Amino acid sequence: MAEHDDGLIVLTINGREVRAPKGTMLVDAAKAAGIEIPIFCYEPRLGAPIGACRMCLVEVEGMRGLQTACSTPVAPDMVVNTESEVAKDAQDGVLELLLANHPLDCPVCDKGGECPLQDRTFRFGPGRTRSLEPKLHFPKPLDLSPLVALDRERCIACFRCVRFSQEVAEDGQLTFQERGDHTEIATFSGDPYEGRFTGNTIDLCPVGALTSNPYRFVSRPWDIKNTPSVCAGCSMGCNLEITEREGDVKRLTGRPEPNMAVEEGWICDRGRWGYPALRSADRLQAPVLADAVGRRNVPLERAVTEASGLLAARGARVGILLGDAVTVETGFLACELAARVGGGTPAMVARTGIPGHGLGPMRALPGAQMDDIDGADVVLVVGGDPCTQQPVAELRIRGARRAGAQVAVIGPRPTALDASCEALRTTPGHLLDAAAVINERLQGSERAVVLWDEADLAAEPAAAEAIARVVAATPGARAIEMCADVSGPGLRALGIPAAGDLLTALEAGAIDILLTIGADPTAGPAGDRWAAAADRAGTIIEMATHRTGLTDRATLVLPMLAPLEDEGVLVSMTGRAQRLRPGAREAAGAAAAWEMIVGITHRIGSPVPDRTPAQAFRRLAEQHAAFAGLDYRVIGSEGAAVAPVPQDPGVPARGPVGDGLLVVPCAPVFGDAVAHRSDALEAVREPSRVALAPAEAERLGVRTDARVRVTTPEGTVVLPLEIDSRLHEGAVYLVMGDPASGAARLLPGDRGPVHAAVSAAAREEVGA
């Protein structure tokens, strides 16, 4: 029997009949049938198998010699034996050779207890070695980078790390040098291995050759607990695993079983090594109350009671501001709280982020998940820069290009994709000009995916409308919104508006009490306006993880848990609801925001019926159509798509404000607050700066080592200058690195178009 009626290939493995799709490799067919064939080099996510380690040798009837199961496809009537004496002898021999120079330092190796080489040796290897020669020794460790350590004598030359660098990240940095038993991992140039995805080589390494410098000698597998959760570093929603020991987060890794619908198991270095920010010096550890006695720490119970007393004051006009990375349960409960405060005067509830007026046509397009990019024939990136804003999306786009898709990157910024994909640079502020190009690229496509940037298209509603028409007219085309804010999609689905009206009310003196939940409006767009407006509120209650610009002026500060410590649901940029699960609790005096809101409602005398995030989510799913039919069980470990929500028609678009050059905001990977709080990322942090085209710099009379004054209607900052020949004239590229620089405060509150005057900084400004 060669082929079954259902089109599957029929073969025999170890005497068992096995069915597998045509083209399946033997190792995968065996695994699906519950038969383990040992592997080291094989990893489907890295591309076609290369058969480098020879660990998967099996006996196939009719074939001369042994075959590598990872690179041998199934064939009709194939008879395979993975446990014959010949196959067992080959497995023993391969492991004996791999261990000939491998040090037996498992008790001190960070991979010990989680090591595939250990597992394969116990399960498939010989009981003793015949090798008596001295092993090779190298100085330990060699720093491939400030983040990745290399123990050269442990390497088994499986090529996984090199293949990731060459074929997935496509940074071309890692290679093997020398030959034979002197082969070792190195970079082509000898410089440190730098990039956005270097930590994935640690997850891929099947031995202890590549390990994490921040995690080195920190804990052992038997005294840790691993918890699956979701990264809140950007709107991608990458799945990760939290390693916790004694209440502290010690490590973040990609999940052992990747969520292929989201990130294929890869995570970026910011997401991997951002966890030390949980214990940075500015982390809020205990509640603070300011009253007639002064500012002092108080117990959390007392602080929640004080908050309820302030919010329940009759006639109090309350504004509630939700920040980035706030779960939908917290947003829902904040709306419930809004109806109970002020002695019956409902509060205003708003979120930081982009209003999104004019994005209705784009958001009405059929949506896609990240794995839809894999099978796309055309992939277009319109605006933004996924390589820095949603880094792991870059790997998916590169994979689509390798699979044969036509990939084009369209927008005003140079990106890391430009060298390998079609780069179509548009004049800043003129994405509308790209509509015709997009239409041309979509002609004849059947499975197109268009990734579009929320911030860029919100600033150009006419472009959004034109591009939406083109995509909607293309059969089979689907879209993914590259959201600017982590919690934006979830809070929008709850109907929570952006904060423009709340800011206006504060400035008008129409808000008596401002409650912020995970928000620091003073550090973002229109930050100076927010700081001045907050002073007009008589009382500020702050729920935050770290100190903000409001902390010292707040009447009450309530420390809240960070996403890695919290439980709840975040909605990714593809509209996928995914569960956060708590991995640790770094701040003993902190509590979850949803929990504190529940406590406040009880003390007000109008309690919500929820005691857990699961109960709150069940209620919000009953009330909001986007979440209908979902609960924690349905969401599970891999998430579930939320339904699209109707979009409001918006308001007429406004033109750019201010005078001078059009500002093009840029967000570097290692430039956010997490990167600047994490000591692990100290070596790769990116500063804020201004970038200009050479002609603009010459016109202004400034050099690349100068500092320039940048002024918009929102304020003025002095930043270092970078000159880049890839940039357009007539624009200033504002790279918002260090949050303390104030660069983000130059943008308007709606993050719409703005002009900036740029001039050489005076000597006293440079000195300051």
C-alpha positions in Angstrom: 0.0 0.0 0.0 1.8 3.1 -1.3 -0.6 5.9 -0.6 -3.8 6.1 1.5 -7.1 7.4 0.2 -6.7 10.6 2.1 -3.5 11.4 0.2 -1.1 10.6 3.1 2.0 8.5 2.5 2.0 5.2 4.3 5.2 3.8 5.7 6.4 1.6 8.5 8.6 2.7 11.4 9.7 0.2 14.0 7.1 -2.2 12.8 4.2 0.3 13.2 2.2 1.7 10.2 2.6 5.4 10.1 0.8 8.0 7.8 2.3 11.3 7.0 1.8 14.1 4.4 4.0 14.0 1.3 7.3 15.8 1.8 7.4 15.2 5.6 10.8 14.3 6.9 11.2 11.0 8.7 12.0 12.6 12.0 8.7 14.6 12.0 6.7 11.6 10.8 8.1 9.5 13.7 7.5 12.3 16.2 3.9 12.6 15.2 3.5 8.8 15.8 5.1 9.1 19.2 8.5 7.6 18.1 11.5 9.7 19.2 14.5 10.0 16.9 17.3 11.9 18.6 18.4 15.2 16.9 20.7 18.1 17.6 21.0 20.2 14.4 17.5 19.8 13.1 15.1 22.7 13.7 12.3 23.3 11.2 12.2 27.0 12.0 15.7 27.4 10.6 14.8 26.2 7.1 15.7 23.1 5.2 17.6 20.4 7.1 21.3 20.1 6.7 22.1 16.8 8.4 25.1 18.2 10.2 25.2 16.3 13.5 24.4 12.8 12.2 22.5 12.0 15.5 19.4 11.0 13.6 20.9 8.1 11.6 18.3 5.4 11.0 18.2 2.2 8.9 15.9 2.2 5.9 15.3 -1.0 4.0 16.5 -0.9 0.4 18.8 2.1 1.0 22.6 1.7 1.2 24.0 2.7 4.6 22.3 4.7 7.3 20.1 7.7 6.4 19.7 11.0 8.3 16.0 11.1 9.4 16.0 14.9 9.4 16.7 15.2 5.7 15.1 12.0 4.3 11.5 12.6 3.2 8.9 9.9 3.7 8.2 7.6 0.7 5.4 5.1 0.0 6.0 1.6 1.5 9.2 2.8 3.2 10.3 0.6 6.1 12.4 2.3 8.8 14.1 1.0 11.9 15.3 3.5 14.4 16.2 0.8 17.1 18.2 -1.8 15.1 21.6 -2.7 16.3 23.2 -0.8 13.4 21.2 2.4 14.2 21.9 2.0 17.9 25.6 1.6 17.2 25.5 4.8 15.1 23.8 6.8 17.8 26.4 5.5 20.4 29.2 6.5 18.1 27.9 10.0 17.4 27.4 10.7 21.0 30.8 9.3 21.9 32.5 11.6 19.4 30.5 14.6 20.6 31.6 13.9 24.2 35.2 13.3 23.3 36.1 17.0 23.9 32.9 18.1 25.7 33.6 18.9 29.3 31.7 17.0 31.9 30.9 20.2 33.8 27.1 19.7 34.0 26.9 20.7 37.7 28.1 24.2 36.9 26.8 24.6 33.4 23.7 26.9 33.0 22.2 24.3 30.6 22.5 21.5 33.1 19.2 19.9 33.8 17.7 21.5 30.6 20.3 20.1 28.2 19.3 18.0 25.1 22.9 16.6 25.1 22.4 15.3 28.6 19.0 13.9 27.7 20.2 12.2 24.5 23.3 10.8 26.3 21.2 9.1 29.0 18.5 7.9 26.5 20.6 6.9 23.5 24.3 7.1 24.3 26.8 4.5 25.5 27.3 3.8 29.2 31.0 4.6 29.0 33.5 6.2 26.7 36.6 4.7 25.1 38.2 8.1 24.7 41.1 8.6 27.2 42.9 11.5 25.5 43.0 14.9 27.2 40.1 17.2 26.3 40.5 20.6 24.7 40.4 23.5 27.0 39.7 27.2 26.4 39.5 30.3 28.6 35.9 30.5 30.0 33.8 32.2 28.9 34.3 34.2 25.8 31.8 37.1 25.5 30.3 37.0 22.1 28.5 40.1 23.2 27.7 41.9 26.5 24.6 39.6 26.6 25.7 36.3 25.2 28.6 34.1 26.6 30.4 31.4 24.6 32.0 28.3 26.2 33.9 27.1 23.2 34.7 23.6 24.4 31.0 22.7 24.9 30.1 23.5 21.2 29.1 20.4 19.1 29.1 22.4 15.8 25.3 21.8 15.2 25.2 25.1 13.2 21.9 26.2 14.8 23.2 29.5 16.0 25.0 30.2 12.7 22.0 29.3 10.7 19.8 31.6 12.8 22.2 34.5 12.2 22.5 33.8 8.5 19.1 32.5 7.5 16.5 33.9 10.0 17.8 37.2 11.4 19.9 37.6 8.2 22.4 39.8 10.1 25.2 37.7 8.7 27.3 38.1 11.8 27.9 34.6 13.2 30.1 32.0 11.4 32.3 29.0 12.2 36.1 29.6 12.1 38.9 27.1 11.8 38.4 23.4 11.0 38.1 20.0 12.7 38.2 20.0 16.5 39.3 23.6 16.4 36.0 24.8 14.9 34.5 27.6 16.9 31.7 30.1 16.7 32.8 33.7 16.0 31.7 36.8 14.2 33.1 37.5 10.7 34.6 40.8 11.8 35.6 39.8 15.3 33.4 42.5 16.8 30.7 41.7 19.4 27.6 39.9 18.2 25.1 42.8 18.2 21.5 42.8 17.0 17.9 42.7 18.0 17.6 38.9 18.2 20.9 37.6 19.5 19.3 35.9 22.6 17.5 33.4 20.4 20.8 31.6 19.8 20.8 30.7 23.5 17.3 29.1 23.3 18.4 27.2 20.1 21.7 25.9 21.5 21.3 22.2 22.4 24.2 22.3 24.8 25.7 24.9 27.1 27.9 26.5 24.5 25.8 29.7 24.3 24.4 31.1 27.6 23.0 34.3 28.9 25.5 36.6 30.7 22.8 38.1 32.9 21.5 34.7 33.9 25.0 33.0 34.3 25.2 31.0 37.5 22.0 32.6 38.8 19.8 29.4 39.4 19.4 25.7 38.6 16.5 24.0 36.9 15.4 22.2 40.1 14.9 25.4 42.1 13.0 27.5 39.5 9.5 27.7 38.3 8.6 28.4 34.6 5.4 30.2 33.7 4.1 30.9 30.2 3.0 34.5 29.7 3.1 37.3 27.1 5.6 40.1 26.5 4.2 43.6 26.9 7.2 45.3 25.3 5.3 46.1 22.1 2.0 45.4 20.4 3.2 42.1 18.9 2.3 40.1 22.0 5.1 37.6 21.7 4.7 34.5 23.8 7.4 33.9 26.4 8.3 31.9 29.5 9.1 33.5 32.8 11.7 31.8 35.0 11.1 32.6 38.6 13.1 31.8 41.7 12.3 32.9 45.3 9.9 35.5 44.1 12.1 37.2 41.5 12.1 37.0 37.7 15.5 35.5 36.8 15.1 34.8 33.1 12.8 35.3 30.1 12.9 32.9 27.2 10.9 31.9 24.1 8.3 29.2 24.8 9.6 25.6 24.3 6.4 25.0 22.2 6.2 28.1 20.0 3.0 29.8 19.2 3.3 29.8 15.5 0.3 32.1 15.0 2.3 34.9 16.7 6.1 34.7 16.9 7.4 31.2 16.0 9.2 31.1 19.3 11.5 34.0 18.7 11.7 37.0 21.0 13.7 40.2 20.7 16.5 41.1 23.0 14.6 44.0 24.6 11.8 41.6 25.6 14.3 38.9 26.7 16.5 41.1 28.9 14.1 43.9 30.0 13.1 42.1 33.2 15.7 43.8 35.5 13.6 46.9 35.1 11.3 45.3 37.6 13.8 46.0 40.3 15.3 49.3 39.1 16.0 52.1 41.6 12.8 54.0 40.6 10.5 51.0 41.2 7.7 51.9 43.6 7.9 49.6 46.6 5.3 50.9 49.0 2.2 53.2 49.0 2.8 56.9 49.7 0.2 59.2 51.3 0.6 63.0 51.4 -1.6 64.8 53.9 -1.3 67.4 56.7 1.2 65.2 58.4 3.5 65.1 55.4 4.5 62.5 52.8 5.0 59.0 54.2 4.7 55.4 53.5 1.5 53.7 54.6 0.2 50.1 54.4 -1.5 49.1 51.2 -4.9 48.5 52.9 -4.7 52.1 54.3 -3.8 53.5 50.9 -6.8 51.8 49.2 -9.1 53.0 51.9 -7.8 56.6 51.5 -8.3 56.3 47.7 -11.9 55.2 48.1 -12.5 58.1 50.5 -11.2 60.6 48.0 -13.0 59.2 45.0 -16.4 58.8 46.8 -16.5 62.5 47.7 -19.9 63.8 46.6 -19.8 66.0 43.6 -16.1 65.2 42.9 -15.3 65.4 39.2 -13.0 62.5 38.5 -10.9 61.7 35.5 -9.4 58.2 35.0 -6.4 57.8 32.7 -5.3 54.4 31.6 -1.7 53.9 30.3 0.2 51.5 28.1 0.2 47.7 28.9 -3.0 47.9 30.9 -5.0 44.7 30.7 -8.6 44.7 29.4 -9.8 43.5 32.9 -8.3 46.6 34.4 -9.8 48.8 31.7 -13.2 47.2 32.2 -13.1 47.6 36.0 -11.9 51.2 35.6 -15.1 51.9 33.7 -17.1 50.1 36.4 -15.4 52.3 39.0 -16.1 55.4 36.9 -19.9 54.8 37.4 -19.4 54.6 41.2 -17.2 57.6 42.1 -18.0 61.2 42.8 -21.1 60.4 44.8 -23.0 59.6 41.5 -21.1 61.9 39.2 -19.7 59.5 36.5 -16.0 59.9 35.8 -14.3 60.5 32.5 -12.3 57.4 31.4 -9.6 57.7 28.7 -6.4 56.0 27.6 -3.1 57.4 26.5 -2.5 56.8 22.8 -3.6 57.8 19.3 -7.3 58.9 18.7 -7.2 57.2 15.4 -9.7 59.5 13.6 -9.8 58.5 10.0 -8.5 55.0 10.5 -12.0 53.4 10.2 -11.5 52.3 6.6 -8.2 50.6 7.4 -9.5 48.9 10.5 -12.5 47.6 8.5 -10.3 45.6 6.2 -10.2 41.8 6.7 -7.6 41.1 9.4 -4.7 38.6 9.4 -2.7 36.8 12.0 1.1 36.7 11.9 1.3 33.2 10.5 -0.7 34.4 7.4 2.5 36.2 6.4 4.2 32.9 5.9 2.0 31.9 3.0 1.6 35.3 1.5 2.6 36.0 -2.1 2.8 39.8 -1.5 3.8 41.5 1.7 3.6 45.3 2.0 4.8 47.3 4.9 3.2 50.8 4.8 4.6 53.4 7.2 6.4 52.8 10.5 9.4 50.6 11.0 8.5 47.1 12.3 12.2 46.4 12.7 12.4 48.7 15.7 8.7 49.1 16.8 7.6 45.4 16.5 10.9 43.7 16.1 9.8 40.1 15.8 7.5 41.0 12.9 10.7 41.6 10.9 11.6 38.0 11.2 8.2 36.9 9.8 8.6 39.3 6.9 12.1 38.1 6.1 10.8 34.5 6.2 8.0 35.4 3.7 10.7 36.9 1.3 12.8 33.7 1.5 9.6 31.7 0.8 9.2 33.6 -2.5 6.8 36.5 -1.5 7.3 39.9 -3.1 8.1 42.2 -0.2 8.1 46.0 -0.3 8.7 48.5 2.5 6.9 51.8 1.9 7.4 54.9 4.0 9.6 57.8 5.0 12.1 55.9 7.2 15.0 53.7 6.2 14.7 50.3 7.8 16.8 47.2 8.3 14.7 45.5 5.6 15.8 47.8 2.9 18.9 45.8 1.9 17.0 42.6 1.2 13.5 43.8 0.2 12.1 46.4 -2.2 12.4 49.8 -0.4 10.1 52.6 -1.6 10.9 55.8 0.2 8.1 58.3 0.3 8.4 62.0 1.1 7.5 62.6 4.8 3.9 63.5 5.1 3.0 62.1 1.7 2.0 58.5 2.1 -0.9 59.3 -0.1 1.6 59.1 -3.0 2.1 55.4 -2.2 -1.5 54.4 -3.0 -0.7 54.0 -6.7 2.5 52.0 -5.9 0.5 49.8 -3.5 -2.2 49.2 -6.1 0.5 48.1 -8.6 2.2 45.7 -6.2 -1.1 44.1 -5.3 -2.1 43.4 -8.9 -2.5 39.7 -9.5 -1.8 38.8 -5.9 -4.0 36.2 -4.2 -2.7 36.1 -0.6 -1.5 39.6 0.1 -0.8 40.9 3.6 -0.5 44.6 4.2 1.1 45.7 7.5 0.3 49.4 8.1 1.4 51.8 10.9 -1.2 53.3 13.1 0.7 56.5 13.9 1.7 57.3 10.3 -1.7 56.7 8.8 -3.6 58.4 11.7 -1.5 61.5 10.8 -2.6 61.2 7.1 -6.3 60.2 7.0 -6.5 60.9 3.3 -3.7 58.3 2.7 -5.5 55.9 5.0 -8.7 56.2 3.0 -7.0 55.8 -0.4 -4.9 52.8 0.7 -7.9 51.1 2.3 -9.8 51.4 -1.0 -6.9 49.7 -2.9 -6.5 46.9 -0.4 -10.3 46.3 -0.2 -10.4 46.0 -4.0 -7.8 43.3 -4.0 -9.3 39.8 -3.6 -7.7 37.8 -0.8 -5.8 40.8 0.7 -5.7 41.1 4.4 -4.3 43.7 6.8 -2.4 43.9 10.1 -2.3 47.1 12.1 1.1 47.9 13.6 -0.3 49.5 16.8 1.7 52.1 18.6 0.5 51.1 22.1 0.5 47.7 23.8 -3.0 48.1 25.3 -4.5 50.2 22.5 -6.4 47.4 20.7 -7.9 45.9 23.9 -9.0 49.3 25.3 -10.4 50.4 22.0 -12.5 47.2 21.9 -13.9 48.3 25.3 -14.9 51.7 23.7 -12.4 53.7 25.8 -11.4 56.9 23.9 -8.1 58.5 23.7 -7.2 61.2 26.3 -7.7 64.4 24.3 -11.0 65.3 25.9 -9.6 64.5 29.4 -6.6 66.8 28.9 -8.9 69.6 27.7 -11.1 69.1 30.8 -8.1 69.2 33.1 -6.8 72.4 31.5 -10.3 73.9 31.9 -10.2 73.1 35.6 -13.2 70.7 35.1 -11.5 67.7 36.9 -11.1 67.7 40.7 -9.4 64.2 41.0 -7.1 62.6 38.5 -6.6 58.9 38.8 -3.8 57.5 36.6 -3.5 53.7 36.1 -0.1 52.7 34.6 0.1 56.0 32.9 2.8 58.7 32.8 1.4 61.4 30.5 4.1 63.8 31.5 6.8 61.7 29.8 5.0 61.3 26.4 3.4 63.5 23.7 2.2 66.8 25.0 4.0 66.0 28.3 4.5 69.6 29.3 0.7 70.3 28.8 -0.2 67.3 30.9 2.2 68.4 33.7 0.6 71.8 33.8 -2.9 70.5 33.5 -2.4 68.0 36.3 -1.5 70.8 38.6 -5.0 72.2 38.1 -6.5 69.0 39.6 -6.9 69.3 43.3 -6.0 65.7 43.9 -3.9 63.2 42.0 -4.1 59.4 42.7 -1.4 57.4 40.9 -1.3 53.7 40.4 2.1 53.0 38.8 5.0 50.5 38.7 7.8 53.1 38.7 8.2 56.8 39.6 6.8 59.2 37.1 6.5 62.9 36.6 3.3 62.8 38.8 4.7 60.8 41.7 6.0 63.7 43.8 2.9 65.8 43.3 0.4 63.0 43.9 -1.7 62.9 47.0 -1.7 59.2 47.0 0.7 56.7 45.2 -0.3 53.1 44.9 2.4 50.7 43.6 1.0 48.3 41.0 2.3 45.1 39.5 4.1 45.1 36.2 2.8 42.8 33.3 5.3 40.1 34.2 3.8 40.0 37.7 0.1 40.4 36.7 -2.7 38.3 35.5 -5.1 39.3 32.7 -5.6 39.7 29.0 -3.8 41.8 26.5 -5.0 42.1 22.9 -2.2 42.1 20.3 -1.9 44.2 17.1 -3.5 41.3 15.2 -6.5 41.4 17.5 -5.5 38.3 19.4 -6.5 38.1 23.1 -3.7 36.5 25.1 -3.3 35.8 28.7 -0.7 37.2 31.1 0.2 34.9 33.9 2.1 36.1 36.9 5.7 34.9 37.1 6.8 36.7 40.3 6.2 39.7 42.5 9.3 41.9 42.8 7.7 44.7 44.8 6.3 43.3 48.1 4.1 46.4 48.7 2.5 46.4 45.3 -0.8 45.0 44.1 -2.5 44.4 40.8 -4.4 47.4 39.5 -7.6 45.4 39.0 -7.3 44.1 42.6 -7.0 47.7 44.0 -10.0 48.8 41.9 -12.1 46.0 43.3 -11.0 47.0 46.8 -11.9 50.6 46.2 -15.4 49.7 45.0 -16.0 47.7 48.1 -14.9 50.5 50.3 -17.1 53.0 48.4 -20.1 50.7 49.2 -20.9 49.7 45.7 -18.8 46.6 45.1 -18.3 45.0 41.7 -19.1 41.2 41.8 -15.6 40.1 40.6 -12.9 38.6 42.8 -10.6 37.4 40.0 -9.5 38.6 36.5 -11.3 35.6 35.1 -14.6 36.7 36.6 -14.1 40.3 35.3 -13.2 39.0 31.8 -16.4 36.8 31.8 -18.5 39.9 32.5 -16.8 42.1 30.0 -17.2 39.4 27.3 -20.9 39.5 28.0 -21.1 43.3 27.6 -18.7 43.9 24.7 -19.3 42.3 21.3 -15.6 42.1 20.5 -15.0 39.6 23.3 -18.3 37.6 22.9 -17.8 33.9 23.4 -14.4 34.2 24.9 -13.2 33.2 28.4 -9.9 32.1 29.9 -10.5 28.5 28.8 -11.1 29.5 25.2 -8.1 31.8 25.1 -5.9 29.0 26.5 -2.2 29.2 26.1 -2.2 30.4 22.5 -4.8 33.1 22.4 -8.0 33.7 20.5 -9.0 36.3 18.0 -11.4 39.1 19.1 -14.2 40.3 16.8 -13.7 43.5 14.9 -15.5 46.5 16.4 -17.3 49.2 14.4 -15.2 52.3 13.9 -16.5 55.9 14.4 -16.3 58.1 11.3 -13.8 60.4 13.1 -13.3 64.1 12.7 -11.9 66.2 9.9 -8.1 65.9 9.6 -6.0 68.7 10.9 -2.9 70.0 9.1 0.6 70.1 10.7 1.1 72.5 13.5 4.2 74.6 14.1 6.8 76.0 11.7 10.0 74.5 10.2 10.7 70.9 9.2 8.1 68.1 9.4 8.9 65.8 12.3 9.2 62.1 11.6 9.1 60.2 14.9 11.4 57.1 15.2 11.3 54.6 18.0 14.6 52.6 18.4 14.4 49.1 19.8 16.5 49.8 22.9 15.3 53.3 23.5 12.2 52.9 25.7 11.9 53.1 29.5 12.3 49.4 30.0 15.6 49.3 28.2 16.9 52.3 30.1 15.8 50.8 33.4 17.3 47.4 32.7 21.0 47.1 33.8 21.3 44.0 31.5 20.7 46.2 28.5 23.0 49.0 29.6 25.5 48.3 26.8 22.9 48.5 24.0 20.7 51.4 25.2 20.0 54.0 22.5 20.1 57.7 23.3 17.6 60.2 21.9 18.9 62.2 18.9 18.0 64.2 15.9 18.8 62.9 12.4 19.0 65.1 9.3 19.8 64.7 5.6 23.2 66.1 4.7 21.7 68.9 2.7 19.5 70.0 5.7 22.5 69.9 8.0 24.5 72.0 5.6 21.7 74.5 5.4 21.6 74.8 9.1 25.4 74.9 9.4 25.7 72.0 11.8 28.0 69.0 11.9 27.3 65.4 12.9 29.0 65.9 16.3 26.9 69.0 17.1 24.0 69.4 19.4 20.8 71.1 18.1 17.8 72.8 19.6 14.5 71.4 18.4 11.4 73.4 19.0 7.7 72.5 18.4 4.5 74.1 19.7 4.8 71.6 22.6 8.3 72.6 23.8 12.0 72.7 23.2 14.8 70.1 23.8 18.5 70.0 22.9 19.7 66.8 21.4 22.8 65.4 19.6 22.7 65.4 15.8 23.2 62.5 13.4 23.6 63.1 9.7 22.3 60.2 7.5 22.4 60.3 3.7 19.4 57.9 3.5 17.0 60.5 4.9 14.8 63.0 3.1 15.3 66.7 3.0 12.6 68.9 4.5 12.2 66.7 7.5 13.7 66.2 11.0 13.9 62.6 12.2 13.3 62.6 15.9 14.8 59.4 17.4 13.1 59.0 20.8 15.7 57.0 22.8 16.2 57.9 26.5 12.8 58.8 27.9 14.5 61.3 30.3 15.6 63.4 27.3 12.1 64.8 26.8 12.1 64.1 23.0 8.7 62.4 23.1 7.2 65.5 24.8 7.8 67.5 21.5 5.0 65.6 19.9 1.3 66.7 20.1 -1.1 64.8 22.3 -2.8 63.1 19.3 0.7 62.3 17.8 -0.5 64.1 14.6 1.7 66.0 12.2 3.9 68.7 13.6 6.7 70.9 12.4 9.9 71.7 14.3 12.4 74.6 14.1 15.9 73.2 14.3 19.0 75.3 15.0 22.4 74.9 16.5 22.3 74.9 20.3 24.0 77.7 22.2 27.1 76.9 24.2 25.1 77.3 27.5 22.5 74.8 26.3 25.1 72.2 25.4 26.7 72.6 28.8 23.4 72.1 30.5 
